[in-house]
Amino acid sequence: MTDQHILITGSAGIVGTLMRPRLRRPGRVLRLLDVAPQPGAAPGEAAEVLTGSVTDSHAMAAACAGVDAVIHLGGLSRESSWESTLDVNINGTHTVLEAAREAGVGRVLLASSNHAVGFRRSDEGGPGGLPADSSPRPDTYYGVSKATMEALGSLYHSRFGMDVIAVRIGSCFETPLPLGRRGLATWLSPDDCARLFEACLSAPVPGYRLIWGVSDNTRRVCSLAEARALGYAPQDNAETYADQLLGLPAPTGAAAEYVGGPFCTAPLGEVNPL
């Protein structure tokens, strides 16, 4: 039986580092690509560690060769200058998708963000939460890059038949504590993130999907119906940390009203808060 090969771009980043041990499986080889240094394969770990940029077409062609699926986490994870955002997040995503297409990769998971719809009101989804396919209302250049990522994913599915799932991730950290009270709504636990990615990898013929990536938080403002339809079964809830978070100052103004929280008022082109 042939091993399954999964390429993870941005594998040295926050989410990539959290996913590396959680996505290990018998019969699976993780190919881990980042521009930053990362540990080599541990004894018994089926991993191939590569150094390269998502903006480098030659590096991406080599990284995509022989893989079954790509989890594209690589790129700038915060607000930055328009030039950097365009180069790394937008052109980089195109480079990844094109390399995957040329290599015959059948499935790509794209790490989008809540900031693609950051200027949607937190209460506009009603009791069921904001639908996963809500049209973009980005809050930053970073948000624009994620909306463009989603559009590129849709294009590559429609043109080339590639299965593409764009995941609008809330905030993936070990705990929601670094996020303040906003984390009670947006947290995606690392274990749930792995559960979500596994569902995306195994769902039969998903086509193009746009889904939310959050845990089953009591105070979430987004819908999980679309992710559950792929087989996602979240087990965690940020409410576990409510006693520690509710004592912190509550967001006010735009940070309280909109999905993007403090990104909605932070200066464009500068590093934003969480």
Residue, then its C-alpha position, 0 to 999 in steps of 0.5 A: m500500500t502506497d503512503q499518502h503524501i501531504l505537503i504543508t506549506g508554512s509548516a514552521g508557523i504557529v498553525g503548522t507547528l501545532m499541526r505537525p504532531r497532530l497530523r501524523r498517521p501510519g501510512r502518511v508522509l508529511r512534507l514540510l516546507d517553510v522559509a524558516p528553520q524547522p526541526g528535522a524528522a524525529p526518530g520514527e517520524a515520517a517527515e520530509v523537511l524542505t526549505g523554500s518559499v511559496t513565492d518560488s515556483h521552482a521550489m513549489a514544483a519540487a515540493c508538489a511532486g508526488v503529493d496527494a494533497v496540499i495544506h497551504l498555511g504559508g504566507l504572512s499571518r498578520e497585516s503588512s505592507w501592500e507590496s509584501t502582502l501582494d507578493v507573499n499571500i496573493n502571488g504566493t497562493h497563485t504559485v502554490l495552486e499552479a504548482a499543484r495543478e502542474a503536479g496533478v495534485g487533486r486536493v488543496l486546503l487553503a488557510s483563509s481567515n475571518h478577516a476576509v469578512g472582517f467588516r461583517r457585523s458579528d450579529e448579522g448571521g442570526p442564531g445559526g451564525l454567519p454563513a461560511d460562504s458570506s461574500p467578502r468584506p475584508d478589514t485589512y490588506y491581509g483580509v483582501s489577500k485571504a479573499t483573493m485566496e478564496a477566489l483563486g481556489s474557486l478558479y482552480h476548481s472551476r477551470f481544472g477540477m481540483d478539489v479546493i477547500a478554503v477554511r476561514i480560520g478564526s484564531c488557532f492557538e493552544t488556548p484562547l487566552p492570548l486572544g482576550r475575550r474575543g477568543l471566546a468566539t473565534w478560537l479554533s483549538p489545535d485538536d479541532c484544527a487537526r480534526l477539521f483538516e482530516a475531514c477536509l482531506s477525507a471528504p469524498v469529492p468536495g469540489y470547491r467549499l468555503i467553510w469556517g474553522v472554529s471550535d464549537n464555541t458557545r459564543r461563536v458568531c459563525s456557522l459550522a454547518e458547512a464544515r460539519a457537512l464535510g465530516y468535521a466533529p469539533q470537540d472543544n469549546a472556548e467557554t472552558y476558559a471563560d472564567q479567565l477571559l471574562g475578567l478582561p476588558a470587553p471590546t468596544g466600538a468596531a472591535a465589538e461590532y465586527v467579525g474582524g475585531p481590532f483589525c477593523t480599526a488598526p492602521l492599514g499596512e502595519v502589523n495588527p493585534l490578534 
